[in-house]
Amino acid sequence: MMPSWNSAATPSQGRATTGRITELSHGRLCGLIHASDGLTVFFHGRDLEGVKFNDMRVGGSVSFELIDDRISGPRAARVRVADVAHRAPRARDRRQAAANPQQS
C-alpha cells in the first residue's frame, strides 16, 4: 500500500481534545469544529471513525486528535461522535419509527 501524499508531513497522533461541529459542507465532505480551547479546526469525512459523514449534525459534540498538518495547518483526525443525541437518525430508523409509532 502506497503512503498518502501528505503522510510524511502529517503526524500519526495528535493531542486528544473535544469540541462541537460548527459547519458542514456536504458537497465537499468536510467541516469545521470549534474546539474546547477556542480554536476552529478543519476536518474531512475520511477522518471520521464510527460514524458516516451524513450522520453528523451542526452542534454535535465530537472528540478528536488535533494534529498540526504542515501543509494545511491545524486539523482534526480520528473524529468520533461524543454525544449520540446529536447524530442524525438513519433512514432505517426513521422508517421503523414511522411504521411503529409509540402509543401512550
Contacts in CASP RR format, 6 or more apart in sequence:
PFRMAT RR
TARGET T0000
AUTHOR 0000-0000-0000
METHOD contacts of the structure
MODEL  1
MMPSWNSAATPSQGRATTGRITELSHGRLCGLIHASDGLTVFFHGRDLEG
VKFNDMRVGGSVSFELIDDRISGPRAARVRVADVAHRAPRARDRRQAAAN
PQQS
4 10 0 8 1.000
6 69 0 8 1.000
6 71 0 8 1.000
9 69 0 8 1.000
9 70 0 8 1.000
9 71 0 8 1.000
10 67 0 8 1.000
10 69 0 8 1.000
10 70 0 8 1.000
10 75 0 8 1.000
10 77 0 8 1.000
11 67 0 8 1.000
11 68 0 8 1.000
13 65 0 8 1.000
13 67 0 8 1.000
14 65 0 8 1.000
14 66 0 8 1.000
14 67 0 8 1.000
14 77 0 8 1.000
15 65 0 8 1.000
15 66 0 8 1.000
16 63 0 8 1.000
16 64 0 8 1.000
16 65 0 8 1.000
16 66 0 8 1.000
17 35 0 8 1.000
17 36 0 8 1.000
17 37 0 8 1.000
17 63 0 8 1.000
17 64 0 8 1.000
17 65 0 8 1.000
17 66 0 8 1.000
18 35 0 8 1.000
18 36 0 8 1.000
18 61 0 8 1.000
18 62 0 8 1.000
18 63 0 8 1.000
18 64 0 8 1.000
18 82 0 8 1.000
19 33 0 8 1.000
19 34 0 8 1.000
19 35 0 8 1.000
19 36 0 8 1.000
19 61 0 8 1.000
19 62 0 8 1.000
19 63 0 8 1.000
19 64 0 8 1.000
19 82 0 8 1.000
20 33 0 8 1.000
20 34 0 8 1.000
20 59 0 8 1.000
20 60 0 8 1.000
20 61 0 8 1.000
20 62 0 8 1.000
21 31 0 8 1.000
21 32 0 8 1.000
21 33 0 8 1.000
21 56 0 8 1.000
21 57 0 8 1.000
21 58 0 8 1.000
21 59 0 8 1.000
21 60 0 8 1.000
21 62 0 8 1.000
22 32 0 8 1.000
22 33 0 8 1.000
22 34 0 8 1.000
22 40 0 8 1.000
22 58 0 8 1.000
22 59 0 8 1.000
23 31 0 8 1.000
23 32 0 8 1.000
23 58 0 8 1.000
24 30 0 8 1.000
24 31 0 8 1.000
24 53 0 8 1.000
24 56 0 8 1.000
24 57 0 8 1.000
24 58 0 8 1.000
25 31 0 8 1.000
26 53 0 8 1.000
26 54 0 8 1.000
29 44 0 8 1.000
29 45 0 8 1.000
29 46 0 8 1.000
29 53 0 8 1.000
30 42 0 8 1.000
30 43 0 8 1.000
30 44 0 8 1.000
30 45 0 8 1.000
31 42 0 8 1.000
31 43 0 8 1.000
31 44 0 8 1.000
32 40 0 8 1.000
32 41 0 8 1.000
32 42 0 8 1.000
32 43 0 8 1.000
33 40 0 8 1.000
33 41 0 8 1.000
33 42 0 8 1.000
33 43 0 8 1.000
33 62 0 8 1.000
33 64 0 8 1.000
33 76 0 8 1.000
33 79 0 8 1.000
34 40 0 8 1.000
34 41 0 8 1.000
35 41 0 8 1.000
35 66 0 8 1.000
39 66 0 8 1.000
39 74 0 8 1.000
41 64 0 8 1.000
41 66 0 8 1.000
41 74 0 8 1.000
41 75 0 8 1.000
41 76 0 8 1.000
42 72 0 8 1.000
42 73 0 8 1.000
42 74 0 8 1.000
42 75 0 8 1.000
42 76 0 8 1.000
43 64 0 8 1.000
43 75 0 8 1.000
43 76 0 8 1.000
43 77 0 8 1.000
43 79 0 8 1.000
44 75 0 8 1.000
45 53 0 8 1.000
45 79 0 8 1.000
47 64 0 8 1.000
47 75 0 8 1.000
47 76 0 8 1.000
47 77 0 8 1.000
47 78 0 8 1.000
47 79 0 8 1.000
48 56 0 8 1.000
48 79 0 8 1.000
48 80 0 8 1.000
49 78 0 8 1.000
49 79 0 8 1.000
49 80 0 8 1.000
50 80 0 8 1.000
50 81 0 8 1.000
51 80 0 8 1.000
51 81 0 8 1.000
51 87 0 8 1.000
54 88 0 8 1.000
55 81 0 8 1.000
55 87 0 8 1.000
55 88 0 8 1.000
55 90 0 8 1.000
56 81 0 8 1.000
56 87 0 8 1.000
56 88 0 8 1.000
57 86 0 8 1.000
57 87 0 8 1.000
57 88 0 8 1.000
59 86 0 8 1.000
60 81 0 8 1.000
60 82 0 8 1.000
60 83 0 8 1.000
60 86 0 8 1.000
60 87 0 8 1.000
61 81 0 8 1.000
61 82 0 8 1.000
61 83 0 8 1.000
61 86 0 8 1.000
62 76 0 8 1.000
62 79 0 8 1.000
62 80 0 8 1.000
62 81 0 8 1.000
62 82 0 8 1.000
63 79 0 8 1.000
63 80 0 8 1.000
63 82 0 8 1.000
64 76 0 8 1.000
64 77 0 8 1.000
64 78 0 8 1.000
64 79 0 8 1.000
64 80 0 8 1.000
65 76 0 8 1.000
65 77 0 8 1.000
65 78 0 8 1.000
66 74 0 8 1.000
66 75 0 8 1.000
66 76 0 8 1.000
66 77 0 8 1.000
67 74 0 8 1.000
67 75 0 8 1.000
67 76 0 8 1.000
67 77 0 8 1.000
68 74 0 8 1.000
68 75 0 8 1.000
69 75 0 8 1.000
81 87 0 8 1.000
89 97 0 8 1.000
END
